């Protein structure tokens, strides 16, 4: 039902079945999309909706949603440390949930814009050049499979789940290409949650899933820098890994993302580097790419994004050193 149709029935905009809560609309939308998205995506949506949207807005009447309510909701989440990417995803989910309500004659109090407010100060947790080179030096001299995997991550900007899924058969040393074809993720076991309560003692509330990458554009071939090709070739000649062996472990057994984060944290401590999330390697790779004046379209394709705008908005951040360089040059020649 569209707005005009609803008004023709005699209902005011924002007045249709206002007693339905946001929580109820969330559940309706979740049920409608479950069969059309990947299990990992669905589990992510449900978790974000429960943790943020339902926790803050769940008891509110869907007919009372306004732009101000949504703006204050997102700003509160930002003050709590929510990343720009997660805030953007929450707005995407809210938009779809509200649309599901409109299709059932449940309209918000006004037309909603779902614009993301400016990110609060604090910035991204990105490695400085000194730390970047420090960990690069360590990884280049290490002979461990795990550290070789981190070197790939640092050199290509791949996601941690994609790193966990790389097998030696995905690396074409002759062509110098890494083929990203799978990702490893730990997701909520929503089937257990919905079908068995209380939960069986031996059943885990989360499960590991190995499947295709995040989106269609995430299935990609990444050209490898020559130094990394040589390092990989040297390692392969030393150990003769099977094509089915995972690069991170050197065996047919994979490593999951939280295990990578835990070992990465220990490595940073060993190298005397301030703690950052493993995802910061992806941010750092993208930022340093742009800082060197390289093509943003090529970067977008390497990162597996659907558009250059996503790359520039989320992953590219100027360092203080870069900003100072600009300041020193802005009045050159005057």
C-alpha positions as CSV (number, residue, x, y, z in Angstrom):
1,X,0.0,0.0,0.0
2,X,1.5,3.4,-1.0
3,X,0.9,6.7,0.8
4,X,-1.8,7.9,-1.6
5,X,-3.7,4.7,-1.3
6,X,-3.6,4.9,2.5
7,X,-4.8,8.5,2.5
8,X,-7.6,7.5,0.2
9,X,-8.8,5.1,2.9
10,X,-9.2,8.0,5.2
11,X,-6.2,7.4,7.4
12,X,-3.7,10.2,8.1
13,X,-0.1,9.8,7.2
14,X,1.5,8.2,10.2
15,X,-1.8,7.0,11.6
16,X,-2.2,3.5,10.2
17,X,-2.1,0.7,12.9
18,X,0.2,2.8,15.1
19,X,0.0,0.2,17.8
20,X,2.5,-2.1,16.1
21,X,5.9,-1.8,17.7
22,X,9.2,-1.5,16.0
23,X,10.1,-4.8,17.5
24,X,7.2,-6.5,15.8
25,X,8.1,-4.9,12.5
26,X,11.7,-6.2,12.9
27,X,10.5,-9.7,13.3
28,X,8.2,-9.4,10.3
29,X,11.1,-8.2,8.1
30,X,13.5,-10.8,9.4
31,X,11.1,-13.6,8.5
32,X,10.6,-12.1,5.0
33,X,14.4,-11.9,4.1
34,X,15.7,-15.1,5.7
35,X,15.4,-17.3,2.6
36,X,16.9,-14.7,0.3
37,X,20.2,-13.9,2.0
38,X,23.2,-16.0,3.1
39,X,23.0,-17.6,6.6
40,X,25.9,-15.5,7.7
41,X,24.2,-12.3,6.5
42,X,21.0,-13.2,8.2
43,X,22.7,-14.0,11.5
44,X,24.5,-10.6,11.2
45,X,21.2,-8.8,10.6
46,X,19.5,-10.5,13.5
47,X,22.3,-9.7,15.9
48,X,22.5,-6.1,14.9
49,X,18.7,-5.7,15.1
50,X,18.5,-7.3,18.6
51,X,21.5,-5.6,20.0
52,X,20.9,-2.1,18.7
53,X,17.5,-1.4,17.1
54,X,15.2,-3.5,19.3
55,X,17.2,-2.6,22.4
56,X,16.7,1.1,21.8
57,X,13.6,1.4,19.7
58,X,11.8,-1.9,20.0
59,X,9.0,-0.8,22.3
60,X,8.3,2.3,20.3
61,X,5.2,2.5,18.1
62,X,6.3,2.2,14.5
63,X,4.0,5.0,13.7
64,X,5.9,7.4,15.9
65,X,9.3,7.1,14.1
66,X,10.7,10.4,13.0
67,X,13.9,11.7,11.5
68,X,14.8,13.2,14.9
69,X,14.3,9.8,16.7
70,X,16.6,8.0,14.2
71,X,19.2,10.8,14.3
72,X,19.4,10.6,18.1
73,X,19.5,6.8,17.9
74,X,22.5,6.8,15.6
75,X,24.3,9.6,17.5
76,X,23.9,7.7,20.7
77,X,25.5,4.6,19.1
78,X,28.3,6.7,17.8
79,X,29.0,8.1,21.3
80,X,29.2,4.5,22.4
81,X,31.9,3.8,19.9
82,X,29.9,2.3,17.0
83,X,31.9,2.5,13.7
84,X,30.7,4.4,10.7
85,X,30.3,1.1,8.8
86,X,28.0,-0.4,11.4
87,X,26.0,2.8,11.7
88,X,25.5,2.8,8.0
89,X,24.3,-0.8,8.2
90,X,21.9,0.0,11.0
91,X,20.3,2.7,8.9
92,X,20.1,0.3,6.0
93,X,18.3,-2.2,8.2
94,X,15.9,0.5,9.6
95,X,15.1,1.6,6.1
96,X,14.1,-1.9,5.0
97,X,12.2,-2.5,8.2
98,X,10.2,0.7,7.8
99,X,9.5,-0.3,4.2
100,X,8.2,-3.6,5.3
101,X,5.8,-1.7,7.6
102,X,4.6,0.6,4.7
103,X,3.8,-2.5,2.7
104,X,1.4,-3.4,5.5
105,X,-0.1,0.0,5.9
106,X,2.1,1.0,8.9
107,X,3.6,4.4,8.2
108,X,6.1,6.4,10.2
109,X,5.1,9.9,11.6
110,X,6.9,11.6,8.6
111,X,8.9,10.8,5.5
112,X,12.3,9.4,6.7
113,X,15.6,10.3,5.1
114,X,17.9,7.8,6.8
115,X,20.9,10.1,6.4
116,X,23.9,9.2,8.4
117,X,25.1,12.0,10.7
118,X,28.8,13.1,10.6
119,X,31.1,10.7,12.3
120,X,32.1,11.9,15.8
121,X,35.7,12.7,16.5
122,X,38.0,9.9,17.4
123,X,38.9,8.6,14.0
124,X,39.9,5.2,12.9
125,X,42.3,2.8,14.6
126,X,44.9,2.8,11.9
127,X,48.6,1.9,12.2
128,X,51.1,4.7,11.9
129,X,53.9,4.3,9.3
130,X,56.4,3.4,12.0
131,X,54.3,0.5,13.3
132,X,53.3,-0.5,9.8
133,X,57.0,-0.9,8.9
134,X,57.8,-2.5,12.2
135,X,55.3,-5.4,11.7
136,X,56.2,-5.6,8.0
137,X,59.8,-6.2,8.9
138,X,58.9,-8.9,11.5
139,X,56.6,-10.7,9.0
140,X,59.2,-10.7,6.3
141,X,61.7,-12.5,8.5
142,X,59.3,-15.0,10.0
143,X,59.0,-18.6,8.8
144,X,55.6,-19.3,10.3
145,X,52.5,-20.0,8.2
146,X,50.4,-17.7,10.3
147,X,52.8,-14.8,9.8
148,X,52.9,-15.4,6.1
149,X,49.1,-15.1,6.1
150,X,49.3,-11.8,7.9
151,X,51.8,-10.6,5.3
152,X,49.2,-11.4,2.6
153,X,46.6,-9.5,4.6
154,X,48.9,-6.5,5.1
155,X,49.8,-6.5,1.4
156,X,46.4,-6.9,-0.2
157,X,43.8,-5.5,2.3
158,X,41.7,-8.7,2.3
159,X,39.1,-9.2,5.0
160,X,40.0,-11.4,7.9
161,X,37.4,-14.0,6.9
162,X,38.8,-14.1,3.4
163,X,42.3,-14.6,4.9
164,X,41.1,-17.6,6.9
165,X,39.7,-19.1,3.7
166,X,42.8,-18.8,1.5
167,X,44.2,-22.2,0.4
168,X,47.5,-22.7,-1.4
169,X,45.5,-23.7,-4.5
170,X,44.1,-20.1,-4.6
171,X,47.5,-18.7,-5.2
172,X,48.9,-18.6,-8.8
173,X,52.6,-18.0,-8.4
174,X,53.3,-18.0,-12.1
175,X,50.7,-15.3,-12.8
176,X,51.3,-13.6,-9.4
177,X,47.6,-13.6,-8.5
178,X,45.5,-14.4,-5.4
179,X,42.0,-15.7,-6.1
180,X,39.5,-14.8,-3.4
181,X,36.8,-17.5,-3.5
182,X,35.7,-18.2,0.1
183,X,35.4,-16.7,3.5
184,X,35.3,-18.2,7.0
185,X,32.9,-16.8,9.6
186,X,31.4,-17.7,13.0
187,X,27.7,-16.9,13.0
188,X,24.8,-17.3,15.4
189,X,23.1,-20.7,15.4
190,X,19.7,-19.3,14.8
191,X,18.1,-22.7,14.2
192,X,19.0,-23.9,17.7
193,X,17.8,-20.7,19.2
194,X,14.4,-20.9,17.5
195,X,13.8,-24.6,17.8
196,X,15.2,-25.7,21.1
197,X,14.7,-23.8,24.4
198,X,16.3,-24.2,26.8
199,X,19.4,-24.8,24.8
200,X,20.9,-28.3,24.8
201,X,24.2,-28.3,26.8
202,X,26.2,-29.8,24.0
203,X,24.8,-27.5,21.3
204,X,26.8,-24.4,20.5
205,X,25.0,-21.1,20.1
206,X,27.4,-20.2,17.2
207,X,28.6,-22.2,14.2
208,X,31.4,-21.9,11.7
209,X,30.4,-21.3,8.1
210,X,32.7,-21.6,5.1
211,X,31.1,-20.1,2.0
212,X,31.5,-17.6,-0.8
213,X,32.8,-14.1,0.0
214,X,30.6,-11.2,1.3
215,X,29.3,-10.0,-2.1
216,X,29.6,-10.8,-5.8
217,X,32.3,-8.1,-6.1
218,X,34.2,-9.8,-3.3
219,X,34.8,-12.8,-5.5
220,X,37.9,-11.4,-7.2
221,X,41.5,-11.9,-8.4
222,X,44.1,-9.7,-6.7
223,X,47.5,-9.1,-8.3
224,X,50.3,-9.7,-5.7
225,X,53.3,-7.5,-5.3
226,X,56.5,-9.1,-6.5
227,X,58.2,-9.3,-3.1
228,X,55.2,-11.3,-1.8
229,X,55.2,-13.6,-4.8
230,X,58.9,-14.4,-4.2
231,X,58.2,-15.0,-0.5
232,X,55.3,-17.3,-1.2
233,X,57.3,-19.2,-3.8
234,X,60.2,-19.6,-1.3
235,X,57.8,-20.9,1.3
236,X,56.1,-23.4,-1.1
237,X,59.5,-24.7,-2.3
238,X,60.4,-25.3,1.4
239,X,57.3,-27.1,2.5
240,X,55.5,-28.4,-0.7
241,X,52.0,-27.6,0.6
242,X,49.0,-29.3,-0.8
243,X,46.7,-27.2,-2.9
244,X,44.0,-27.9,-0.3
245,X,46.1,-26.7,2.7
246,X,45.1,-23.4,4.2
247,X,47.8,-20.7,4.1
248,X,47.3,-19.7,7.7
249,X,47.8,-23.1,9.1
250,X,49.7,-25.0,6.4
251,X,47.2,-27.9,6.9
252,X,43.8,-29.0,5.8
253,X,42.4,-27.5,9.0
254,X,41.4,-23.8,8.8
255,X,41.7,-21.1,11.5
256,X,38.7,-19.0,12.4
257,X,38.6,-15.2,12.6
258,X,38.6,-14.8,16.4
259,X,41.6,-17.1,16.6
260,X,43.4,-14.8,14.1
261,X,42.5,-11.7,16.1
262,X,43.8,-13.3,19.3
263,X,47.2,-14.3,17.7
264,X,47.4,-10.9,16.0
265,X,47.0,-9.2,19.3
266,X,49.8,-11.2,20.8
267,X,52.0,-10.4,17.9
268,X,51.5,-6.7,18.3
269,X,52.4,-6.9,21.9
270,X,55.6,-8.8,21.0
271,X,56.5,-6.1,18.5
272,X,55.8,-3.3,20.9
273,X,52.9,-2.0,18.9
274,X,49.7,-0.4,20.4
275,X,46.7,-2.8,20.2
276,X,44.6,-2.5,17.0
277,X,41.9,-4.7,15.5
278,X,43.0,-7.1,12.7
279,X,40.6,-5.1,10.4
280,X,42.9,-2.1,10.8
281,X,45.3,-3.8,8.3
282,X,42.6,-3.4,5.7
283,X,42.0,0.3,6.6
284,X,45.8,0.9,6.6
285,X,46.3,-0.7,3.3
286,X,43.6,1.4,1.7
287,X,44.7,4.6,3.3
288,X,48.3,4.1,2.3
289,X,47.3,3.3,-1.3
290,X,45.5,6.6,-1.6
291,X,48.3,8.4,0.2
292,X,50.7,7.3,-2.5
293,X,48.4,8.8,-5.2
294,X,47.3,5.5,-6.7
295,X,44.0,5.0,-8.6
296,X,41.0,4.7,-6.3
297,X,39.0,2.6,-8.8
298,X,41.7,0.0,-8.8
299,X,41.7,0.0,-5.0
300,X,37.9,-0.4,-4.9
301,X,38.2,-3.5,-7.1
302,X,41.1,-5.0,-5.0
303,X,39.1,-4.5,-1.8
304,X,36.0,-6.1,-3.4
305,X,33.7,-3.1,-3.1
306,X,30.8,-2.4,-5.4
307,X,31.7,1.2,-5.8
308,X,34.5,3.7,-5.4
309,X,32.3,5.8,-3.0
310,X,32.2,3.0,-0.5
311,X,35.9,2.7,-0.6
312,X,36.5,6.4,-0.1
313,X,33.8,6.9,2.6
314,X,34.7,3.9,4.8
315,X,38.3,2.9,4.3
316,X,40.3,6.0,3.3
317,X,41.6,8.3,6.0
318,X,44.3,10.9,5.9
319,X,47.1,10.6,8.4
320,X,48.3,13.5,10.4
321,X,51.7,13.2,8.6
322,X,49.9,13.5,5.2
323,X,47.8,16.4,6.4
324,X,50.9,18.3,7.5
325,X,52.5,17.6,4.1
326,X,49.5,19.2,2.4
327,X,49.6,22.2,4.8
328,X,53.3,22.8,4.0
329,X,52.6,22.6,0.3
330,X,49.3,24.5,0.0
331,X,51.0,28.0,-0.3
332,X,54.0,26.8,-2.3
333,X,55.0,29.3,-5.0
334,X,53.5,32.4,-3.2
